[in-house]
Amino acid sequence: MVWHTDLLNERSQAAIARLGAVREGVLRKHRIRADGTWRDSVQFAMTDDDWPEVAARLRQRLAAG
């Protein structure tokens, strides 16, 4: 699974990282914003090998409320 978020959106990056995704890198001039400027995107990924550990952590967080 892959996520992309604006390089300037630190809150989104933190939320994706808390899920257990790994920051893979930055895609320069990846998208165009609504105002016509270019956006650099941070790419996060999670593989099937990552999932068992991530799922266990998510279950613990949900159980803790």
PDB file of N, CA, C and O in Angstrom:
ATOM      1  N   MET A   1       0.849  -1.150   0.000  1.00  0.00           N
ATOM      2  CA  MET A   1       0.000   0.000   0.000  1.00  0.00           C
ATOM      3  C   MET A   1       0.902   1.222   0.000  1.00  0.00           C
ATOM      4  O   MET A   1       1.958   1.223   0.632  1.00  0.00           O
ATOM      5  N   VAL A   2       0.481   2.265  -0.714  1.00  0.00           N
ATOM      6  CA  VAL A   2       1.273   3.489  -0.827  1.00  0.00           C
ATOM      7  C   VAL A   2       0.398   4.689  -0.511  1.00  0.00           C
ATOM      8  O   VAL A   2      -0.764   4.752  -0.913  1.00  0.00           O
ATOM      9  N   TRP A   3       0.973   5.644   0.218  1.00  0.00           N
ATOM     10  CA  TRP A   3       0.312   6.918   0.504  1.00  0.00           C
ATOM     11  C   TRP A   3       1.193   8.039  -0.015  1.00  0.00           C
ATOM     12  O   TRP A   3       2.420   7.945   0.027  1.00  0.00           O
ATOM     13  N   HIS A   4       0.568   9.095  -0.504  1.00  0.00           N
ATOM     14  CA  HIS A   4       1.278  10.317  -0.879  1.00  0.00           C
ATOM     15  C   HIS A   4       0.646  11.480  -0.127  1.00  0.00           C
ATOM     16  O   HIS A   4      -0.575  11.549   0.013  1.00  0.00           O
ATOM     17  N   THR A   5       1.482  12.388   0.353  1.00  0.00           N
ATOM     18  CA  THR A   5       0.983  13.590   1.002  1.00  0.00           C
ATOM     19  C   THR A   5       1.908  14.745   0.664  1.00  0.00           C
ATOM     20  O   THR A   5       3.080  14.550   0.340  1.00  0.00           O
ATOM     21  N   ASP A   6       1.369  15.938   0.745  1.00  0.00           N
ATOM     22  CA  ASP A   6       2.147  17.135   0.450  1.00  0.00           C
ATOM     23  C   ASP A   6       3.331  17.234   1.410  1.00  0.00           C
ATOM     24  O   ASP A   6       3.191  16.998   2.610  1.00  0.00           O
ATOM     25  N   LEU A   7       4.483  17.580   0.876  1.00  0.00           N
ATOM     26  CA  LEU A   7       5.680  17.752   1.699  1.00  0.00           C
ATOM     27  C   LEU A   7       5.461  18.779   2.803  1.00  0.00           C
ATOM     28  O   LEU A   7       6.078  18.692   3.865  1.00  0.00           O
ATOM     29  N   LEU A   8       4.586  19.749   2.557  1.00  0.00           N
ATOM     30  CA  LEU A   8       4.322  20.796   3.543  1.00  0.00           C
ATOM     31  C   LEU A   8       3.338  20.360   4.630  1.00  0.00           C
ATOM     32  O   LEU A   8       3.193  21.049   5.639  1.00  0.00           O
ATOM     33  N   ASN A   9       2.670  19.237   4.438  1.00  0.00           N
ATOM     34  CA  ASN A   9       1.642  18.776   5.371  1.00  0.00           C
ATOM     35  C   ASN A   9       2.256  17.838   6.421  1.00  0.00           C
ATOM     36  O   ASN A   9       2.167  16.615   6.313  1.00  0.00           O
ATOM     37  N   GLU A  10       2.865  18.434   7.413  1.00  0.00           N
ATOM     38  CA  GLU A  10       3.555  17.647   8.439  1.00  0.00           C
ATOM     39  C   GLU A  10       2.598  16.825   9.296  1.00  0.00           C
ATOM     40  O   GLU A  10       2.952  15.732   9.737  1.00  0.00           O
ATOM     41  N   ARG A  11       1.403  17.331   9.535  1.00  0.00           N
ATOM     42  CA  ARG A  11       0.424  16.572  10.340  1.00  0.00           C
ATOM     43  C   ARG A  11       0.015  15.292   9.623  1.00  0.00           C
ATOM     44  O   ARG A  11      -0.102  14.239  10.248  1.00  0.00           O
ATOM     45  N   SER A  12      -0.202  15.378   8.320  1.00  0.00           N
ATOM     46  CA  SER A  12      -0.558  14.194   7.546  1.00  0.00           C
ATOM     47  C   SER A  12       0.588  13.184   7.538  1.00  0.00           C
ATOM     48  O   SER A  12       0.368  11.980   7.668  1.00  0.00           O
ATOM     49  N   GLN A  13       1.802  13.682   7.384  1.00  0.00           N
ATOM     50  CA  GLN A  13       2.961  12.791   7.404  1.00  0.00           C
ATOM     51  C   GLN A  13       3.061  12.061   8.740  1.00  0.00           C
ATOM     52  O   GLN A  13       3.328  10.860   8.781  1.00  0.00           O
ATOM     53  N   ALA A  14       2.847  12.789   9.823  1.00  0.00           N
ATOM     54  CA  ALA A  14       2.917  12.179  11.155  1.00  0.00           C
ATOM     55  C   ALA A  14       1.830  11.125  11.335  1.00  0.00           C
ATOM     56  O   ALA A  14       2.080  10.070  11.917  1.00  0.00           O
ATOM     57  N   ALA A  15       0.629  11.404  10.841  1.00  0.00           N
ATOM     58  CA  ALA A  15      -0.478  10.449  10.971  1.00  0.00           C
ATOM     59  C   ALA A  15      -0.190   9.170  10.186  1.00  0.00           C
ATOM     60  O   ALA A  15      -0.444   8.069  10.676  1.00  0.00           O
ATOM     61  N   ILE A  16       0.332   9.312   8.986  1.00  0.00           N
ATOM     62  CA  ILE A  16       0.656   8.137   8.167  1.00  0.00           C
ATOM     63  C   ILE A  16       1.766   7.326   8.834  1.00  0.00           C
ATOM     64  O   ILE A  16       1.706   6.097   8.869  1.00  0.00           O
ATOM     65  N   ALA A  17       2.772   8.011   9.358  1.00  0.00           N
ATOM     66  CA  ALA A  17       3.868   7.319  10.042  1.00  0.00           C
ATOM     67  C   ALA A  17       3.357   6.570  11.272  1.00  0.00           C
ATOM     68  O   ALA A  17       3.821   5.467  11.562  1.00  0.00           O
ATOM     69  N   ARG A  18       2.395   7.166  12.002  1.00  0.00           N
ATOM     70  CA  ARG A  18       1.830   6.492  13.184  1.00  0.00           C
ATOM     71  C   ARG A  18       1.115   5.202  12.805  1.00  0.00           C
ATOM     72  O   ARG A  18       1.020   4.285  13.620  1.00  0.00           O
ATOM     73  N   LEU A  19       0.617   5.124  11.589  1.00  0.00           N
ATOM     74  CA  LEU A  19      -0.009   3.881  11.134  1.00  0.00           C
ATOM     75  C   LEU A  19       1.014   2.760  10.977  1.00  0.00           C
ATOM     76  O   LEU A  19       0.664   1.580  10.992  1.00  0.00           O
ATOM     77  N   GLY A  20       2.276   3.140  10.825  1.00  0.00           N
ATOM     78  CA  GLY A  20       3.327   2.144  10.643  1.00  0.00           C
ATOM     79  C   GLY A  20       3.916   2.138   9.249  1.00  0.00           C
ATOM     80  O   GLY A  20       4.744   1.285   8.929  1.00  0.00           O
ATOM     81  N   ALA A  21       3.500   3.082   8.412  1.00  0.00           N
ATOM     82  CA  ALA A  21       4.054   3.164   7.064  1.00  0.00           C
ATOM     83  C   ALA A  21       5.473   3.723   7.125  1.00  0.00           C
ATOM     84  O   ALA A  21       5.818   4.482   8.031  1.00  0.00           O
ATOM     85  N   VAL A  22       6.279   3.340   6.158  1.00  0.00           N
ATOM     86  CA  VAL A  22       7.675   3.764   6.078  1.00  0.00           C
ATOM     87  C   VAL A  22       7.800   4.885   5.058  1.00  0.00           C
ATOM     88  O   VAL A  22       7.286   4.784   3.944  1.00  0.00           O
ATOM     89  N   ARG A  23       8.484   5.953   5.447  1.00  0.00           N
ATOM     90  CA  ARG A  23       8.731   7.058   4.511  1.00  0.00           C
ATOM     91  C   ARG A  23       9.763   6.588   3.491  1.00  0.00           C
ATOM     92  O   ARG A  23      10.907   6.296   3.837  1.00  0.00           O
ATOM     93  N   GLU A  24       9.345   6.520   2.236  1.00  0.00           N
ATOM     94  CA  GLU A  24      10.207   6.010   1.172  1.00  0.00           C
ATOM     95  C   GLU A  24      11.007   7.111   0.494  1.00  0.00           C
ATOM     96  O   GLU A  24      12.115   6.868   0.015  1.00  0.00           O
ATOM     97  N   GLY A  25      10.451   8.327   0.449  1.00  0.00           N
ATOM     98  CA  GLY A  25      11.172   9.410  -0.208  1.00  0.00           C
ATOM     99  C   GLY A  25      10.247  10.525  -0.640  1.00  0.00           C
ATOM    100  O   GLY A  25       9.064  10.546  -0.300  1.00  0.00           O
ATOM    101  N   VAL A  26      10.816  11.461  -1.405  1.00  0.00           N
ATOM    102  CA  VAL A  26      10.070  12.626  -1.877  1.00  0.00           C
ATOM    103  C   VAL A  26      10.012  12.595  -3.399  1.00  0.00           C
ATOM    104  O   VAL A  26      11.026  12.415  -4.073  1.00  0.00           O
ATOM    105  N   LEU A  27       8.813  12.774  -3.921  1.00  0.00           N
ATOM    106  CA  LEU A  27       8.602  12.895  -5.365  1.00  0.00           C
ATOM    107  C   LEU A  27       8.501  14.378  -5.687  1.00  0.00           C
ATOM    108  O   LEU A  27       7.533  15.037  -5.309  1.00  0.00           O
ATOM    109  N   ARG A  28       9.498  14.897  -6.383  1.00  0.00           N
ATOM    110  CA  ARG A  28       9.516  16.329  -6.676  1.00  0.00           C
ATOM    111  C   ARG A  28       8.575  16.641  -7.834  1.00  0.00           C
ATOM    112  O   ARG A  28       8.483  15.893  -8.807  1.00  0.00           O
ATOM    113  N   LYS A  29       7.882  17.764  -7.699  1.00  0.00           N
ATOM    114  CA  LYS A  29       6.910  18.207  -8.709  1.00  0.00           C
ATOM    115  C   LYS A  29       5.962  17.064  -9.086  1.00  0.00           C
ATOM    116  O   LYS A  29       5.741  16.782 -10.264  1.00  0.00           O
ATOM    117  N   HIS A  30       5.424  16.432  -8.083  1.00  0.00           N
ATOM    118  CA  HIS A  30       4.584  15.252  -8.269  1.00  0.00           C
ATOM    119  C   HIS A  30       3.175  15.598  -8.740  1.00  0.00           C
ATOM    120  O   HIS A  30       2.596  14.886  -9.560  1.00  0.00           O
ATOM    121  N   ARG A  31       2.632  16.684  -8.221  1.00  0.00           N
ATOM    122  CA  ARG A  31       1.261  17.079  -8.568  1.00  0.00           C
ATOM    123  C   ARG A  31       1.168  18.590  -8.671  1.00  0.00           C
ATOM    124  O   ARG A  31       2.041  19.320  -8.203  1.00  0.00           O
ATOM    125  N   ILE A  32       0.100  19.034  -9.287  1.00  0.00           N
ATOM    126  CA  ILE A  32      -0.156  20.469  -9.358  1.00  0.00           C
ATOM    127  C   ILE A  32      -1.281  20.794  -8.390  1.00  0.00           C
ATOM    128  O   ILE A  32      -2.334  20.157  -8.404  1.00  0.00           O
ATOM    129  N   ARG A  33      -1.045  21.803  -7.543  1.00  0.00           N
ATOM    130  CA  ARG A  33      -2.058  22.243  -6.581  1.00  0.00           C
ATOM    131  C   ARG A  33      -3.160  23.014  -7.299  1.00  0.00           C
ATOM    132  O   ARG A  33      -3.023  23.379  -8.467  1.00  0.00           O
ATOM    133  N   ALA A  34      -4.251  23.254  -6.583  1.00  0.00           N
ATOM    134  CA  ALA A  34      -5.391  23.996  -7.138  1.00  0.00           C
ATOM    135  C   ALA A  34      -4.986  25.395  -7.597  1.00  0.00           C
ATOM    136  O   ALA A  34      -5.577  25.944  -8.527  1.00  0.00           O
ATOM    137  N   ASP A  35      -3.964  25.973  -6.934  1.00  0.00           N
ATOM    138  CA  ASP A  35      -3.535  27.322  -7.317  1.00  0.00           C
ATOM    139  C   ASP A  35      -2.545  27.321  -8.483  1.00  0.00           C
ATOM    140  O   ASP A  35      -2.057  28.377  -8.885  1.00  0.00           O
ATOM    141  N   GLY A  36      -2.250  26.137  -9.026  1.00  0.00           N
ATOM    142  CA  GLY A  36      -1.369  26.031 -10.186  1.00  0.00           C
ATOM    143  C   GLY A  36       0.101  25.821  -9.859  1.00  0.00           C
ATOM    144  O   GLY A  36       0.910  25.650 -10.771  1.00  0.00           O
ATOM    145  N   THR A  37       0.465  25.831  -8.582  1.00  0.00           N
ATOM    146  CA  THR A  37       1.864  25.608  -8.206  1.00  0.00           C
ATOM    147  C   THR A  37       2.138  24.112  -8.084  1.00  0.00           C
ATOM    148  O   THR A  37       1.235  23.311  -7.839  1.00  0.00           O
ATOM    149  N   TRP A  38       3.398  23.763  -8.260  1.00  0.00           N
ATOM    150  CA  TRP A  38       3.791  22.365  -8.129  1.00  0.00           C
ATOM    151  C   TRP A  38       3.868  21.953  -6.668  1.00  0.00           C
ATOM    152  O   TRP A  38       4.227  22.743  -5.795  1.00  0.00           O
ATOM    153  N   ARG A  39       3.525  20.712  -6.431  1.00  0.00           N
ATOM    154  CA  ARG A  39       3.592  20.134  -5.093  1.00  0.00           C
ATOM    155  C   ARG A  39       4.608  19.005  -5.093  1.00  0.00           C
ATOM    156  O   ARG A  39       4.578  18.131  -5.959  1.00  0.00           O
ATOM    157  N   ASP A  40       5.509  19.028  -4.116  1.00  0.00           N
ATOM    158  CA  ASP A  40       6.368  17.876  -3.848  1.00  0.00           C
ATOM    159  C   ASP A  40       5.596  16.964  -2.900  1.00  0.00           C
ATOM    160  O   ASP A  40       4.960  17.434  -1.957  1.00  0.00           O
ATOM    161  N   SER A  41       5.655  15.672  -3.153  1.00  0.00           N
ATOM    162  CA  SER A  41       4.910  14.714  -2.337  1.00  0.00           C
ATOM    163  C   SER A  41       5.849  13.775  -1.607  1.00  0.00           C
ATOM    164  O   SER A  41       6.853  13.325  -2.159  1.00  0.00           O
ATOM    165  N   VAL A  42       5.511  13.487  -0.365  1.00  0.00           N
ATOM    166  CA  VAL A  42       6.228  12.465   0.394  1.00  0.00           C
ATOM    167  C   VAL A  42       5.509  11.147   0.146  1.00  0.00           C
ATOM    168  O   VAL A  42       4.285  11.069   0.251  1.00  0.00           O
ATOM    169  N   GLN A  43       6.272  10.119  -0.180  1.00  0.00           N
ATOM    170  CA  GLN A  43       5.689   8.801  -0.403  1.00  0.00           C
ATOM    171  C   GLN A  43       5.985   7.904   0.792  1.00  0.00           C
ATOM    172  O   GLN A  43       7.131   7.759   1.218  1.00  0.00           O
ATOM    173  N   PHE A  44       4.924   7.309   1.319  1.00  0.00           N
ATOM    174  CA  PHE A  44       5.017   6.326   2.389  1.00  0.00           C
ATOM    175  C   PHE A  44       4.523   4.999   1.834  1.00  0.00           C
ATOM    176  O   PHE A  44       3.680   4.974   0.937  1.00  0.00           O
ATOM    177  N   ALA A  45       5.042   3.899   2.362  1.00  0.00           N
ATOM    178  CA  ALA A  45       4.600   2.588   1.895  1.00  0.00           C
ATOM    179  C   ALA A  45       4.553   1.598   3.051  1.00  0.00           C
ATOM    180  O   ALA A  45       5.208   1.759   4.081  1.00  0.00           O
ATOM    181  N   MET A  46       3.745   0.568   2.827  1.00  0.00           N
ATOM    182  CA  MET A  46       3.652  -0.545   3.763  1.00  0.00           C
ATOM    183  C   MET A  46       3.510  -1.806   2.914  1.00  0.00           C
ATOM    184  O   MET A  46       2.681  -1.858   2.006  1.00  0.00           O
ATOM    185  N   THR A  47       4.314  -2.815   3.209  1.00  0.00           N
ATOM    186  CA  THR A  47       4.234  -4.058   2.454  1.00  0.00           C
ATOM    187  C   THR A  47       3.478  -5.117   3.259  1.00  0.00           C
ATOM    188  O   THR A  47       3.171  -4.930   4.437  1.00  0.00           O
ATOM    189  N   ASP A  48       3.193  -6.210   2.600  1.00  0.00           N
ATOM    190  CA  ASP A  48       2.510  -7.301   3.298  1.00  0.00           C
ATOM    191  C   ASP A  48       3.373  -7.854   4.433  1.00  0.00           C
ATOM    192  O   ASP A  48       2.844  -8.380   5.413  1.00  0.00           O
ATOM    193  N   ASP A  49       4.687  -7.739   4.307  1.00  0.00           N
ATOM    194  CA  ASP A  49       5.571  -8.181   5.388  1.00  0.00           C
ATOM    195  C   ASP A  49       5.449  -7.287   6.621  1.00  0.00           C
ATOM    196  O   ASP A  49       5.633  -7.749   7.747  1.00  0.00           O
ATOM    197  N   ASP A  50       5.138  -6.008   6.407  1.00  0.00           N
ATOM    198  CA  ASP A  50       4.980  -5.060   7.511  1.00  0.00           C
ATOM    199  C   ASP A  50       3.658  -5.256   8.252  1.00  0.00           C
ATOM    200  O   ASP A  50       3.554  -4.949   9.439  1.00  0.00           O
ATOM    201  N   TRP A  51       2.654  -5.767   7.549  1.00  0.00           N
ATOM    202  CA  TRP A  51       1.291  -5.741   8.053  1.00  0.00           C
ATOM    203  C   TRP A  51       1.072  -6.453   9.389  1.00  0.00           C
ATOM    204  O   TRP A  51       0.392  -5.881  10.241  1.00  0.00           O
ATOM    205  N   PRO A  52       1.593  -7.653   9.637  1.00  0.00           N
ATOM    206  CA  PRO A  52       1.295  -8.314  10.915  1.00  0.00           C
ATOM    207  C   PRO A  52       1.665  -7.461  12.132  1.00  0.00           C
ATOM    208  O   PRO A  52       0.883  -7.362  13.077  1.00  0.00           O
ATOM    209  N   GLU A  53       2.837  -6.854  12.113  1.00  0.00           N
ATOM    210  CA  GLU A  53       3.253  -6.007  13.234  1.00  0.00           C
ATOM    211  C   GLU A  53       2.395  -4.753  13.325  1.00  0.00           C
ATOM    212  O   GLU A  53       2.009  -4.336  14.417  1.00  0.00           O
ATOM    213  N   VAL A  54       2.097  -4.154  12.177  1.00  0.00           N
ATOM    214  CA  VAL A  54       1.263  -2.943  12.148  1.00  0.00           C
ATOM    215  C   VAL A  54      -0.134  -3.257  12.663  1.00  0.00           C
ATOM    216  O   VAL A  54      -0.686  -2.500  13.462  1.00  0.00           O
ATOM    217  N   ALA A  55      -0.709  -4.368  12.213  1.00  0.00           N
ATOM    218  CA  ALA A  55      -2.058  -4.749  12.633  1.00  0.00           C
ATOM    219  C   ALA A  55      -2.112  -4.977  14.142  1.00  0.00           C
ATOM    220  O   ALA A  55      -3.076  -4.579  14.796  1.00  0.00           O
ATOM    221  N   ALA A  56      -1.090  -5.612  14.692  1.00  0.00           N
ATOM    222  CA  ALA A  56      -1.058  -5.851  16.140  1.00  0.00           C
ATOM    223  C   ALA A  56      -1.027  -4.529  16.905  1.00  0.00           C
ATOM    224  O   ALA A  56      -1.732  -4.374  17.902  1.00  0.00           O
ATOM    225  N   ARG A  57      -0.214  -3.577  16.446  1.00  0.00           N
ATOM    226  CA  ARG A  57      -0.153  -2.265  17.118  1.00  0.00           C
ATOM    227  C   ARG A  57      -1.485  -1.534  17.015  1.00  0.00           C
ATOM    228  O   ARG A  57      -1.931  -0.911  17.978  1.00  0.00           O
ATOM    229  N   LEU A  58      -2.121  -1.609  15.848  1.00  0.00           N
ATOM    230  CA  LEU A  58      -3.417  -0.941  15.682  1.00  0.00           C
ATOM    231  C   LEU A  58      -4.471  -1.548  16.599  1.00  0.00           C
ATOM    232  O   LEU A  58      -5.272  -0.825  17.191  1.00  0.00           O
ATOM    233  N   ARG A  59      -4.473  -2.871  16.717  1.00  0.00           N
ATOM    234  CA  ARG A  59      -5.430  -3.527  17.616  1.00  0.00           C
ATOM    235  C   ARG A  59      -5.206  -3.084  19.060  1.00  0.00           C
ATOM    236  O   ARG A  59      -6.169  -2.863  19.795  1.00  0.00           O
ATOM    237  N   GLN A  60      -3.947  -2.952  19.473  1.00  0.00           N
ATOM    238  CA  GLN A  60      -3.644  -2.491  20.833  1.00  0.00           C
ATOM    239  C   GLN A  60      -4.136  -1.063  21.047  1.00  0.00           C
ATOM    240  O   GLN A  60      -4.707  -0.751  22.092  1.00  0.00           O
ATOM    241  N   ARG A  61      -3.915  -0.202  20.064  1.00  0.00           N
ATOM    242  CA  ARG A  61      -4.366   1.189  20.185  1.00  0.00           C
ATOM    243  C   ARG A  61      -5.880   1.271  20.262  1.00  0.00           C
ATOM    244  O   ARG A  61      -6.421   2.051  21.046  1.00  0.00           O
ATOM    245  N   LEU A  62      -6.572   0.470  19.454  1.00  0.00           N
ATOM    246  CA  LEU A  62      -8.034   0.484  19.475  1.00  0.00           C
ATOM    247  C   LEU A  62      -8.568  -0.055  20.802  1.00  0.00           C
ATOM    248  O   LEU A  62      -9.543   0.469  21.341  1.00  0.00           O
ATOM    249  N   ALA A  63      -7.939  -1.086  21.319  1.00  0.00           N
ATOM    250  CA  ALA A  63      -8.380  -1.669  22.589  1.00  0.00           C
ATOM    251  C   ALA A  63      -8.164  -0.701  23.750  1.00  0.00           C
ATOM    252  O   ALA A  63      -8.935  -0.686  24.710  1.00  0.00           O
ATOM    253  N   ALA A  64      -7.111   0.103  23.654  1.00  0.00           N
ATOM    254  CA  ALA A  64      -6.811   1.062  24.719  1.00  0.00           C
ATOM    255  C   ALA A  64      -7.789   2.234  24.724  1.00  0.00           C
ATOM    256  O   ALA A  64      -7.933   2.939  25.723  1.00  0.00           O
ATOM    257  N   GLY A  65      -8.455   2.427  23.588  1.00  0.00           N
ATOM    258  CA  GLY A  65      -9.453   3.497  23.496  1.00  0.00           C
ATOM    259  C   GLY A  65      -8.813   4.769  23.224  1.00  0.00           C
ATOM    260  O   GLY A  65      -9.492   5.789  23.112  1.00  0.00           O
TER     261      GLY A  65
END
